[in-house]
Structures are given as structure tokens and as C-alpha cells.
Amino acid sequence: MLSLRIIDLSVFFLLLLLVSECIPSSAADGGGVLPYLRGGTSAIQQQQQQQQQKQQQQTTRKQRQQLRRRTQKQQRDKKGGGIELGILIIQLAEDVVHGLLEAGDKIKIDASNIGRGVHIFVDEMGEKVKSDAINVGRGVTRGWDEVASVVTKIVTQGIPDQINRLPFLPKRRGFKSTRLDEVCQTFSSVLLRSGNDIDTAQLLKACRAHVALMRTGGPSLRLVAKDLESNVQKAENAFRHSPKDSRTLSSLLESERISGIHNGSNLAEKSAAMGLLWIRRSLAFQLDLYACIASTDGGGGGLGGGGTTPRDAAYSAYTRHLSPYHGWALRKVFPASLSHMPDRQTFLAKFGGIGIDELTDDHVREISRKLRSLIATWKPLLSSWKDEFDRLGLEDIRRV
């Protein structure tokens, strides 16, 4: 019995040894269990699929990282391109300056040689000719040094501050007068070609431009400008309400008169007719004032000269055109504001859009010419304007 048991054990261990030799390495890595003990080949396939998915995820992650690196590199390249372009521009500027300086040195040497040659050649012609030849050489040298210095500053400091310092360029004039130009231009097309009617839209546009010009005249015209703007707004409200019936001044006034908002010549306070009436009176006041400022007699034709001052001209214009229709309070307020009227030069500088220290005789003549052109445009316009009010019986002469 003992021998049989020993044989059975030997056979058992032998079988166990054979089974362990038959186990594949993949099964041993998975814990040493045979495939048929874990579900057969299906379990192996699942493990392989999982490994493939991990590899795909790793590949996708690497691709994303590579794409991100490429994008960052492109952005760095773009930024670097701007820097490189700036470096190239600086290098180009340095080359230009270097080339100019080299050329300047050569020209100076040539000029010096020319001076020496002329000195030797004309030695017999007298001391005066020799002196002139030497001065020519020195002048060429100094001129080139100045040009080279300015060009160097242009490259290193910027063009706007240095370009006007080149010796061969004329200085720019500081005259602008853009607001005055706009007023002259807009009023020139207010009166229609027939000469008997006025374009309402263009008139309101021109009045708005004139308000902006008057505000540049300082505190003396501030009250006049405020009053003008208030009346322009009255006319604008009526025009926006019925633009088709308000294309011309006569049609606008006629439509309001037919509507019955006026009591004869007593105009409604917020009507377009009331606003246009006072706009016309204000422009008549401005016309007399500008005539004095633009006159070659009033205040002088240039920077100097005597004559009627703008303040005296403003008092005279107020007495003629506005005072007859102002009540007691306004007759006190308006003259007080006009007492701060600046002198003629300050007035012209403000209307010209330049500083008083920049005003020259050329500026005075140019600004005065434009004011006279505006006056010539206003005269027939105001005449036709008043005729229309008289024709429709809308000339309100009450005091306010």
C-alpha cells in the first residue's frame, strides 16, 4: 500500500510539472492562471483591445502636444517676425546714416581740395578772390554737416520734429481757419439760384456752423451764440416735423401761417417763424461787426493801425439791430457781455484758428478776405429773408 501511494504521488507531481511547463508567458504575467480558467480566448482579446485603446490615447495625446508646440512656435515666429522687421529697419537706418556720413566726409574732402585748387589757380588774381574761394569751400562743408545732422536726428528721433529744420525747405504756415471756411461754404449755397427763395435745410446747417464759429470768439459772443442756437433749434423742430412742406423758407413760413398758430404778426413763441426772425436779426448784428473787423480802415489793415474797435462796432450793431426789440433786462445784459469784446488781432486769430503770437500780416489779410466774402453772401440773403417776412405779415416788432 505504501509503495502504491508513493507511485501515485510521483505521478501527481509529474503531471503537475508538465502542466506548469505548458502555461504560456502571457498567462504567467496575468497571474499564472490558464486561459480556460479565466474565460478562454475572449478574455485575451479584451486585454488586447484595452492595450490598443491605451496606445491610441497615448498617440492622440502626443499628437495634441505636437500640435500645441507647433502653434506656439508659429506664434513665437510671428512675434519674432515683427522684432526682426524692426531690427532690419533699424539696421537700414543705420546704414543710411553711415552712408550719408561717409558721403559727407568725401564731399568735405573734395570741397577742401577744390578750395585748395582754386586757391592755387587764382593766386595771381588777388587776395579777394582767394578769400571767396575759401569761403565757398567752408560753406559747402557747413551746409553738408547741417544736412547730415538733421537726417541723423530724423532717423533717431522721428521725422515730424526735424523735417522742417532742413535748410532748403520753406517753413510751413500755421493758418487753418477751418470753421470760418465751413461757414463761408455752407452759407454760399443757402440762397437758391432764382435769388427769391432760401433752402431751409442748408440754412439751418449754415447757422449751426456759425454757432460753432461764434463760440471761438470768446465770452463776449457767448450770449449771442446761445441765443442764436436756441432760435435755430425752434426752426429745426418745425422742419423735422414736416420736411416736405418746409423745403424753402417761404413754404415753411406759409405752412405755419395757414395753420393758425400766429395771431397776425404776433408770432407763437416756439414757432419756426419766431426762431427765424431772431436768427435774421442776429446775423444782421454779426454782419456789421464782421464788416468792422474785416475793414482795412476799422482797426487797421495789418497788425497795427487805429480805427473803430470791435467793441465799439458791436455796440453800434447792437443799437441798430437788436436793441429796438429787447426789453429793459436784455438791454442791460447784452451790452455788458459785449464790453468784454477782444481787440481786432485777437478776434482775427480766434477766427483763423491760430494763436495770437502766430498772427502775421498775411494771416490778417487772408482772414479779413474770408470775412468780407461771408458779408457779401449775407447781404442778399438777409434782404430776401426780410422781404419774405414782410410779404407774409410776420414781422413781429414786440419787445422781449
Salt bridges, closest charged atoms under 4 A:
ASP77 OD2 - LYS73 NZ 3.33
GLU102 OE2 - HIS98 NE2 2.47
ASP105 OD1 - LYS108 NZ 3.57
ASP110 OD2 - LYS106 NZ 3.26
ASP123 OD1 - LYS130 NZ 3.19
GLU127 OE2 - LYS130 NZ 2.80
ASP132 OD2 - LYS128 NZ 3.48
ASP145 OD1 - LYS108 NZ 3.52
ASP181 OD1 - LYS370 NZ 2.58
GLU229 OE2 - ARG208 NH1 3.17
GLU229 OE1 - ARG215 NH2 2.46
GLU236 OE1 - ARG208 NH2 2.89
GLU254 OE2 - ARG257 NH2 2.77
GLU256 OE1 - HIS262 NE2 3.49
GLU269 OE2 - LYS234 NZ 3.08
ASP288 OD2 - ARG320 NH1 3.33
ASP288 OD2 - HIS321 NE2 2.84
ASP362 OD1 - ARG365 NH2 2.61
GLU366 OE2 - ARG369 NH2 2.75
GLU388 OE2 - ARG391 NH2 2.27
ASP390 OD2 - LYS386 NZ 3.08
GLU395 OE2 - ARG280 NH2 2.70
GLU395 OE2 - ARG281 NH2 3.67
ASP396 OD2 - ARG398 NH2 2.66
